[in-house]
Amino acid sequence: MADVLCTLSLPEPFDDMVRPHAGIDVLGRVPPPDELVERLRQAPVDVLCPQLRDPITAELLDAGLPRLRCVALYAVGYNNVDVAAATDRGVAVTNTPGVLTDATADCTVGLMLTTTRRLCEGDRAMRSGEYQGWEPGYMLGLELTGALLGIVGFGRIGQAVARRALAFGMQVAYATDVEVTVEDDLRGRVTEMEVAALLSNADVVSLHVPLTDSTHHLINEASLRTMKPTACLVNTSRGAVVDEPALVRALREGWIAGAGLDVYENEPRLAPGLAECATAVLSPHLGSATVTTRSAMARLTALNVIDALQGRVPTNAVDPDVWAAGPPPPVA
């Protein structure tokens, strides 16, 4: 019978869907990389279901061969996987695209509201007893109606954020370095800008790009210095898109008014000083954290696993040509 290894247990319907096709072993934790390598050497499996925190290296893939045929990620992002090494070794890599859009867009708007209206600062003031009563100039923030939201990256999530921002009466501009199809309901309501112009003009900058060589530290000291001192930055994409030490300096010295972050460069660790920045709103990677979305992700992961076990290229393979020379036979 086929075997599947998960580093952490996945929500239903994963087990219900996969167990008729394979045995499932769950480590129940994210192990050190060398421990996972040794686990695959000692007890090979057909499919590995890791988490974003599991680095999937060439060494790990070699440890799983010749049996390992698929790495099925419970995530959209796959920058923790050496995809080229997997493809070279005939190992399919899959993800869970499409089902996180609305949840992540909602989280983005939540961070935008919380940051611009200084709600976490207010919460701390109330809890500490700092608040002494209403005053005309106390803890003023940015009103979103009429403000310009600049969206960097305009795929599914970026466009979902745009819809929500338009409902708030915001102006919306976007920058993209790849060709995108702007959905019909947004045409004529959003404006494309070069990224430099967007950063210097936006009242809120929201990041929705994948992590690549070109987007690594896209937001750095130079770009932060071009933003308005009244502007806020929101990141629900990938942590390393932002140079965190530069952001700490920007917040400390008032280059920008605030930042709302859901992802971090060295997650779960924060850059030194970031936790002490009063104008930073920090959420623990909650973008997809709804019951509905996490279940949908589990379902896609299960479908990817079943496809791989049955010798089909999974629909959500990020290396769809991995078995161009012929798929492996179904696992008996």
C-alpha positions as a Markdown table, in Angstrom:
| # | Residue | x | y | z |
|---|---|---|---|---|
| 1 | Met | 0.0 | 0.0 | 0.0 |
| 2 | Ala | 1.1 | 3.6 | -0.6 |
| 3 | Asp | 2.5 | 5.7 | 2.2 |
| 4 | Val | 2.1 | 9.4 | 2.9 |
| 5 | Leu | 4.1 | 11.3 | 5.5 |
| 6 | Cys | 2.8 | 14.6 | 6.9 |
| 7 | Thr | 5.0 | 16.7 | 9.2 |
| 8 | Leu | 1.9 | 18.2 | 10.8 |
| 9 | Ser | -1.7 | 16.9 | 10.7 |
| 10 | Leu | -3.9 | 18.4 | 8.1 |
| 11 | Pro | -7.6 | 19.4 | 8.6 |
| 12 | Glu | -10.4 | 17.4 | 7.2 |
| 13 | Pro | -11.2 | 16.3 | 4.6 |
| 14 | Phe | -7.6 | 15.3 | 4.0 |
| 15 | Asp | -7.6 | 12.1 | 6.0 |
| 16 | Asp | -11.0 | 11.0 | 4.7 |
| 17 | Met | -10.0 | 11.5 | 1.1 |
| 18 | Val | -6.5 | 10.0 | 1.3 |
| 19 | Arg | -6.9 | 7.0 | 3.6 |
| 20 | Pro | -8.7 | 4.8 | 1.0 |
| 21 | His | -5.6 | 5.2 | -1.1 |
| 22 | Ala | -2.7 | 5.3 | 1.3 |
| 23 | Gly | -1.5 | 5.0 | 4.9 |
| 24 | Ile | -0.9 | 8.3 | 6.6 |
| 25 | Asp | 1.9 | 8.9 | 9.1 |
| 26 | Val | 2.0 | 12.2 | 11.0 |
| 27 | Leu | 5.1 | 13.4 | 12.8 |
| 28 | Gly | 3.1 | 16.0 | 14.7 |
| 29 | Arg | 5.8 | 18.6 | 14.5 |
| 30 | Val | 8.2 | 20.4 | 12.1 |
| 31 | Pro | 11.4 | 18.4 | 12.6 |
| 32 | Pro | 15.0 | 19.7 | 12.1 |
| 33 | Pro | 15.9 | 19.2 | 8.4 |
| 34 | Asp | 18.5 | 16.5 | 9.1 |
| 35 | Glu | 15.9 | 14.5 | 11.1 |
| 36 | Leu | 13.4 | 14.6 | 8.2 |
| 37 | Val | 16.2 | 13.5 | 5.9 |
| 38 | Glu | 17.0 | 10.5 | 8.1 |
| 39 | Arg | 13.3 | 9.7 | 8.5 |
| 40 | Leu | 12.9 | 9.4 | 4.7 |
| 41 | Arg | 16.1 | 7.3 | 4.4 |
| 42 | Gln | 14.9 | 4.9 | 7.1 |
| 43 | Ala | 11.2 | 4.8 | 6.1 |
| 44 | Pro | 10.6 | 5.9 | 2.5 |
| 45 | Val | 7.2 | 7.2 | 1.4 |
| 46 | Asp | 5.4 | 7.8 | -1.8 |
| 47 | Val | 4.3 | 11.3 | -1.0 |
| 48 | Leu | 5.6 | 13.9 | 1.5 |
| 49 | Cys | 3.3 | 16.6 | 2.8 |
| 50 | Pro | 5.5 | 19.2 | 4.4 |
| 51 | Gln | 4.8 | 22.7 | 5.8 |
| 52 | Leu | 6.3 | 26.0 | 4.7 |
| 53 | Arg | 8.8 | 25.7 | 7.5 |
| 54 | Asp | 10.2 | 22.5 | 6.1 |
| 55 | Pro | 13.1 | 23.1 | 3.7 |
| 56 | Ile | 12.8 | 20.6 | 0.8 |
| 57 | Thr | 16.4 | 20.4 | -0.4 |
| 58 | Ala | 18.1 | 18.2 | -2.9 |
| 59 | Glu | 19.6 | 16.2 | 0.0 |
| 60 | Leu | 16.1 | 15.6 | 1.3 |
| 61 | Leu | 14.7 | 14.6 | -2.1 |
| 62 | Asp | 17.6 | 12.2 | -2.6 |
| 63 | Ala | 16.9 | 10.6 | 0.8 |
| 64 | Gly | 13.3 | 9.9 | -0.4 |
| 65 | Leu | 14.4 | 8.3 | -3.7 |
| 66 | Pro | 13.7 | 6.1 | -5.5 |
| 67 | Arg | 10.2 | 5.8 | -3.9 |
| 68 | Leu | 9.3 | 9.5 | -3.4 |
| 69 | Arg | 7.2 | 10.7 | -6.3 |
| 70 | Cys | 5.5 | 13.9 | -4.9 |
| 71 | Val | 6.0 | 16.7 | -2.5 |
| 72 | Ala | 2.4 | 18.0 | -1.8 |
| 73 | Leu | 2.5 | 21.4 | -0.1 |
| 74 | Tyr | -0.3 | 22.6 | 2.2 |
| 75 | Ala | 0.3 | 26.1 | 1.0 |
| 76 | Val | 0.3 | 28.3 | -2.1 |
| 77 | Gly | 3.9 | 29.5 | -1.8 |
| 78 | Tyr | 6.7 | 27.0 | -2.5 |
| 79 | Asn | 9.8 | 29.0 | -2.1 |
| 80 | Asn | 10.9 | 26.5 | 0.6 |
| 81 | Val | 11.2 | 23.8 | -2.1 |
| 82 | Asp | 14.1 | 23.3 | -4.5 |
| 83 | Val | 11.7 | 22.9 | -7.4 |
| 84 | Ala | 14.5 | 22.5 | -10.0 |
| 85 | Ala | 16.1 | 19.7 | -8.0 |
| 86 | Ala | 12.7 | 18.0 | -7.6 |
| 87 | Thr | 11.9 | 18.2 | -11.3 |
| 88 | Asp | 15.4 | 16.8 | -12.2 |
| 89 | Arg | 14.6 | 13.8 | -9.9 |
| 90 | Gly | 11.1 | 13.2 | -11.3 |
| 91 | Val | 9.4 | 14.4 | -8.1 |
| 92 | Ala | 6.2 | 16.4 | -8.6 |
| 93 | Val | 5.7 | 19.5 | -6.4 |
| 94 | Thr | 2.2 | 20.7 | -5.8 |
| 95 | Asn | 0.5 | 23.6 | -4.0 |
| 96 | Thr | -3.0 | 24.9 | -3.2 |
| 97 | Pro | -3.7 | 27.9 | -5.3 |
| 98 | Gly | -7.0 | 29.8 | -5.7 |
| 99 | Val | -8.7 | 28.9 | -2.4 |
| 100 | Leu | -6.9 | 31.5 | -0.2 |
| 101 | Thr | -7.9 | 34.6 | -2.1 |
| 102 | Asp | -10.8 | 35.9 | -0.1 |
| 103 | Ala | -9.4 | 35.0 | 3.3 |
| 104 | Thr | -6.0 | 36.7 | 2.5 |
| 105 | Ala | -7.8 | 39.8 | 1.1 |
| 106 | Asp | -9.9 | 40.0 | 4.3 |
| 107 | Cys | -6.7 | 39.8 | 6.4 |
| 108 | Thr | -5.1 | 42.5 | 4.3 |
| 109 | Val | -8.0 | 44.9 | 4.8 |
| 110 | Gly | -8.0 | 44.1 | 8.5 |
| 111 | Leu | -4.3 | 45.0 | 8.8 |
| 112 | Met | -4.9 | 48.1 | 6.7 |
| 113 | Leu | -7.7 | 49.3 | 9.0 |
| 114 | Thr | -5.9 | 48.4 | 12.2 |
| 115 | Thr | -2.7 | 50.2 | 11.1 |
| 116 | Thr | -4.2 | 53.3 | 9.6 |
| 117 | Arg | -6.6 | 53.8 | 12.5 |
| 118 | Arg | -4.0 | 52.9 | 15.1 |
| 119 | Leu | -6.3 | 50.4 | 16.8 |
| 120 | Cys | -3.6 | 48.2 | 18.3 |
| 121 | Glu | -2.0 | 51.3 | 19.8 |
| 122 | Gly | -5.3 | 52.3 | 21.2 |
| 123 | Asp | -5.9 | 48.8 | 22.6 |
| 124 | Arg | -2.5 | 49.0 | 24.4 |
| 125 | Ala | -3.4 | 52.5 | 25.7 |
| 126 | Met | -6.6 | 51.2 | 27.2 |
| 127 | Arg | -5.1 | 48.1 | 28.8 |
| 128 | Ser | -2.2 | 50.0 | 30.3 |
| 129 | Gly | -4.4 | 52.9 | 31.7 |
| 130 | Glu | -2.6 | 55.4 | 29.5 |
| 131 | Tyr | -5.9 | 56.7 | 28.1 |
| 132 | Gln | -7.1 | 59.7 | 30.1 |
| 133 | Gly | -10.2 | 60.7 | 28.1 |
| 134 | Trp | -11.2 | 62.0 | 24.7 |
| 135 | Glu | -9.1 | 64.8 | 23.2 |
| 136 | Pro | -9.3 | 66.5 | 19.8 |
| 137 | Gly | -5.8 | 65.5 | 18.7 |
| 138 | Tyr | -5.4 | 62.2 | 20.4 |
| 139 | Met | -4.1 | 59.3 | 18.3 |
| 140 | Leu | -5.2 | 60.6 | 14.9 |
| 141 | Gly | -5.0 | 58.2 | 11.9 |
| 142 | Leu | -5.6 | 58.1 | 8.2 |
| 143 | Glu | -9.2 | 58.2 | 6.8 |
| 144 | Leu | -9.5 | 55.6 | 4.0 |
| 145 | Thr | -12.3 | 57.4 | 2.1 |
| 146 | Gly | -10.5 | 59.1 | -0.8 |
| 147 | Ala | -7.1 | 57.7 | 0.1 |
| 148 | Leu | -5.0 | 56.1 | -2.5 |
| 149 | Leu | -4.3 | 52.4 | -2.1 |
| 150 | Gly | -1.2 | 51.2 | -4.1 |
| 151 | Ile | -1.3 | 47.5 | -4.7 |
| 152 | Val | 2.0 | 45.9 | -5.8 |
| 153 | Gly | 1.2 | 42.7 | -7.6 |
| 154 | Phe | -2.3 | 42.5 | -9.1 |
| 155 | Gly | -3.2 | 38.8 | -9.3 |
| 156 | Arg | -6.2 | 37.2 | -7.7 |
| 157 | Ile | -5.5 | 38.4 | -4.2 |
| 158 | Gly | -4.4 | 41.9 | -5.3 |
| 159 | Gln | -7.7 | 42.3 | -7.2 |
| 160 | Ala | -9.7 | 41.0 | -4.3 |
| 161 | Val | -8.1 | 43.6 | -2.1 |
| 162 | Ala | -8.9 | 46.3 | -4.7 |
| 163 | Arg | -12.7 | 45.3 | -4.6 |
| 164 | Arg | -12.7 | 45.7 | -0.9 |
| 165 | Ala | -10.9 | 49.0 | -1.0 |
| 166 | Leu | -13.2 | 50.4 | -3.6 |
| 167 | Ala | -16.1 | 49.6 | -1.2 |
| 168 | Phe | -14.4 | 51.9 | 1.3 |
| 169 | Gly | -14.3 | 54.7 | -1.2 |
| 170 | Met | -10.6 | 54.5 | -1.8 |
| 171 | Gln | -8.8 | 55.2 | -5.0 |
| 172 | Val | -6.8 | 52.2 | -6.2 |
| 173 | Ala | -3.7 | 52.0 | -8.3 |
| 174 | Tyr | -1.6 | 48.9 | -9.0 |
| 175 | Ala | 1.9 | 48.0 | -10.2 |
| 176 | Thr | 2.9 | 44.7 | -11.8 |
| 177 | Asp | 5.9 | 43.4 | -13.6 |
| 178 | Val | 4.0 | 40.5 | -15.2 |
| 179 | Glu | 1.1 | 40.6 | -17.6 |
| 180 | Val | -2.2 | 40.3 | -15.7 |
| 181 | Thr | -5.9 | 40.2 | -16.8 |
| 182 | Val | -7.8 | 42.9 | -14.9 |
| 183 | Glu | -11.3 | 41.5 | -14.2 |
| 184 | Asp | -14.3 | 43.1 | -15.8 |
| 185 | Asp | -15.7 | 44.6 | -12.6 |
| 186 | Leu | -12.4 | 46.5 | -11.9 |
| 187 | Arg | -11.7 | 47.9 | -15.4 |
| 188 | Gly | -12.0 | 51.6 | -15.4 |
| 189 | Arg | -11.9 | 51.7 | -11.6 |
| 190 | Val | -8.2 | 51.1 | -11.0 |
| 191 | Thr | -5.1 | 52.7 | -12.5 |
| 192 | Glu | -1.9 | 51.1 | -13.4 |
| 193 | Met | 1.3 | 52.9 | -12.2 |
| 194 | Glu | 5.0 | 52.3 | -12.3 |
| 195 | Val | 6.1 | 50.9 | -9.0 |
| 196 | Ala | 8.2 | 54.0 | -8.2 |
| 197 | Ala | 5.3 | 56.3 | -8.7 |
| 198 | Leu | 3.0 | 54.1 | -6.8 |
| 199 | Leu | 5.3 | 54.0 | -3.8 |
| 200 | Ser | 5.7 | 57.8 | -3.7 |
| 201 | Asn | 2.0 | 58.6 | -4.1 |
| 202 | Ala | 0.1 | 55.9 | -2.2 |
| 203 | Asp | -1.4 | 56.5 | 1.2 |
| 204 | Val | -1.4 | 52.7 | 1.8 |
| 205 | Val | 1.0 | 50.3 | 0.0 |
| 206 | Ser | -0.2 | 46.6 | 0.0 |
| 207 | Leu | 2.1 | 43.9 | -1.2 |
| 208 | His | 0.8 | 40.9 | -3.2 |
| 209 | Val | 3.8 | 39.4 | -5.1 |
| 210 | Pro | 5.5 | 36.0 | -5.0 |
| 211 | Leu | 9.0 | 35.8 | -3.5 |
| 212 | Thr | 11.4 | 35.7 | -6.4 |
| 213 | Asp | 14.9 | 37.0 | -7.0 |
| 214 | Ser | 13.4 | 40.2 | -8.3 |
| 215 | Thr | 11.0 | 40.7 | -5.4 |
| 216 | His | 13.4 | 39.8 | -2.6 |
| 217 | His | 13.7 | 43.0 | -0.5 |
| 218 | Leu | 11.6 | 44.9 | -3.1 |
| 219 | Ile | 10.7 | 47.1 | -0.1 |
| 220 | Asn | 14.1 | 48.3 | 1.2 |
| 221 | Glu | 15.6 | 51.5 | 2.6 |
| 222 | Ala | 15.5 | 53.3 | -0.7 |
| 223 | Ser | 11.9 | 52.4 | -1.5 |
| 224 | Leu | 10.7 | 53.2 | 2.1 |
| 225 | Arg | 12.3 | 56.6 | 1.9 |
| 226 | Thr | 10.3 | 57.4 | -1.2 |
| 227 | Met | 7.0 | 56.7 | 0.6 |
| 228 | Lys | 4.9 | 59.5 | 2.3 |
| 229 | Pro | 5.6 | 60.0 | 6.0 |
| 230 | Thr | 1.9 | 59.6 | 6.5 |
| 231 | Ala | 1.7 | 56.3 | 4.5 |
| 232 | Cys | 1.3 | 52.8 | 5.8 |
| 233 | Leu | 2.8 | 49.5 | 4.5 |
| 234 | Val | 0.9 | 46.2 | 4.5 |
| 235 | Asn | 2.4 | 42.8 | 3.7 |
| 236 | Thr | 0.5 | 39.6 | 3.4 |
| 237 | Ser | 2.6 | 38.1 | 0.6 |
| 238 | Arg | 6.0 | 36.8 | 1.7 |
| 239 | Gly | 8.2 | 38.1 | 4.5 |
| 240 | Ala | 11.4 | 38.5 | 2.5 |
| 241 | Val | 9.7 | 40.9 | 0.1 |
| 242 | Val | 10.4 | 43.5 | 2.9 |
| 243 | Asp | 13.9 | 44.3 | 4.3 |
| 244 | Glu | 12.8 | 44.1 | 7.9 |
| 245 | Pro | 15.8 | 45.9 | 9.5 |
| 246 | Ala | 15.2 | 48.8 | 7.0 |
| 247 | Leu | 11.5 | 48.8 | 8.0 |
| 248 | Val | 12.4 | 48.9 | 11.7 |
| 249 | Arg | 14.5 | 52.0 | 11.0 |
| 250 | Ala | 11.7 | 53.5 | 8.9 |
| 251 | Leu | 9.2 | 53.1 | 11.7 |
| 252 | Arg | 11.6 | 54.3 | 14.4 |
| 253 | Glu | 12.6 | 57.4 | 12.5 |
| 254 | Gly | 9.1 | 58.2 | 11.1 |
| 255 | Trp | 9.9 | 57.7 | 7.4 |
| 256 | Ile | 6.4 | 56.1 | 7.2 |
| 257 | Ala | 3.5 | 56.2 | 9.6 |
| 258 | Gly | 3.0 | 52.5 | 10.2 |
| 259 | Ala | 3.1 | 48.9 | 9.0 |
| 260 | Gly | 0.8 | 45.9 | 9.1 |
| 261 | Leu | 2.6 | 42.6 | 8.7 |
| 262 | Asp | 1.3 | 39.0 | 8.5 |
| 263 | Val | 4.5 | 37.4 | 7.2 |
| 264 | Tyr | 8.2 | 37.8 | 8.2 |
| 265 | Glu | 11.5 | 37.3 | 6.6 |
| 266 | Asn | 12.8 | 34.8 | 9.1 |
| 267 | Glu | 9.5 | 33.5 | 10.5 |
| 268 | Pro | 8.7 | 33.0 | 13.3 |
| 269 | Arg | 11.6 | 35.3 | 14.4 |
| 270 | Leu | 11.2 | 39.0 | 14.0 |
| 271 | Ala | 14.0 | 41.4 | 13.1 |
| 272 | Pro | 15.5 | 43.0 | 16.2 |
| 273 | Gly | 13.5 | 46.0 | 17.3 |
| 274 | Leu | 10.4 | 45.2 | 15.2 |
| 275 | Ala | 8.3 | 44.0 | 18.2 |
| 276 | Glu | 9.1 | 47.3 | 20.0 |
| 277 | Cys | 7.8 | 49.5 | 17.1 |
| 278 | Ala | 4.5 | 50.9 | 18.4 |
| 279 | Thr | 3.2 | 51.7 | 14.9 |
| 280 | Ala | 3.7 | 48.1 | 13.7 |
| 281 | Val | 0.8 | 45.7 | 13.7 |
| 282 | Leu | 2.0 | 42.2 | 13.8 |
| 283 | Ser | -0.2 | 39.2 | 13.1 |
| 284 | Pro | 1.1 | 35.5 | 13.1 |
| 285 | His | 0.7 | 34.5 | 9.5 |
| 286 | Leu | -3.1 | 34.4 | 9.7 |
| 287 | Gly | -3.8 | 35.2 | 6.0 |
| 288 | Ser | -5.5 | 31.9 | 5.3 |
| 289 | Ala | -6.6 | 31.2 | 8.8 |
| 290 | Thr | -10.3 | 30.6 | 8.4 |
| 291 | Val | -12.0 | 27.2 | 8.9 |
| 292 | Thr | -13.4 | 27.3 | 5.3 |
| 293 | Thr | -10.1 | 28.2 | 3.7 |
| 294 | Arg | -7.9 | 25.7 | 5.6 |
| 295 | Ser | -10.4 | 22.9 | 4.8 |
| 296 | Ala | -10.3 | 23.9 | 1.1 |
| 297 | Met | -6.5 | 23.8 | 1.2 |
| 298 | Ala | -6.7 | 20.3 | 2.8 |
| 299 | Arg | -9.0 | 19.1 | 0.0 |
| 300 | Leu | -6.7 | 20.4 | -2.7 |
| 301 | Thr | -3.7 | 18.8 | -1.0 |
| 302 | Ala | -5.6 | 15.5 | -0.9 |
| 303 | Leu | -6.5 | 15.7 | -4.6 |
| 304 | Asn | -2.8 | 16.4 | -5.4 |
| 305 | Val | -1.8 | 13.4 | -3.3 |
| 306 | Ile | -4.3 | 11.1 | -4.9 |
| 307 | Asp | -3.4 | 12.2 | -8.5 |
| 308 | Ala | 0.3 | 11.5 | -7.8 |
| 309 | Leu | -0.4 | 8.0 | -6.3 |
| 310 | Gln | -2.5 | 7.1 | -9.3 |
| 311 | Gly | 0.2 | 8.1 | -11.8 |
| 312 | Arg | -1.5 | 11.4 | -12.9 |
| 313 | Val | 0.3 | 14.7 | -13.1 |
| 314 | Pro | -1.5 | 16.6 | -10.3 |
| 315 | Thr | -3.6 | 19.6 | -11.5 |
| 316 | Asn | -1.8 | 21.8 | -9.1 |
| 317 | Ala | 1.8 | 20.7 | -10.0 |
| 318 | Val | 4.1 | 23.7 | -10.1 |
| 319 | Asp | 6.4 | 21.6 | -12.3 |
| 320 | Pro | 3.8 | 20.2 | -14.7 |
| 321 | Asp | 6.4 | 18.8 | -17.1 |
| 322 | Val | 8.0 | 16.7 | -14.4 |
| 323 | Trp | 6.7 | 13.5 | -15.9 |
| 324 | Ala | 7.0 | 14.5 | -19.6 |
| 325 | Ala | 8.8 | 11.3 | -20.4 |
| 326 | Gly | 5.9 | 9.3 | -18.9 |
| 327 | Pro | 4.3 | 9.2 | -15.4 |
| 328 | Pro | 5.1 | 6.6 | -12.9 |
| 329 | Pro | 2.7 | 3.7 | -12.6 |
| 330 | Pro | -0.1 | 3.8 | -10.0 |
| 331 | Val | 0.9 | 2.7 | -6.5 |
| 332 | Ala | -0.6 | -0.7 | -5.9 |
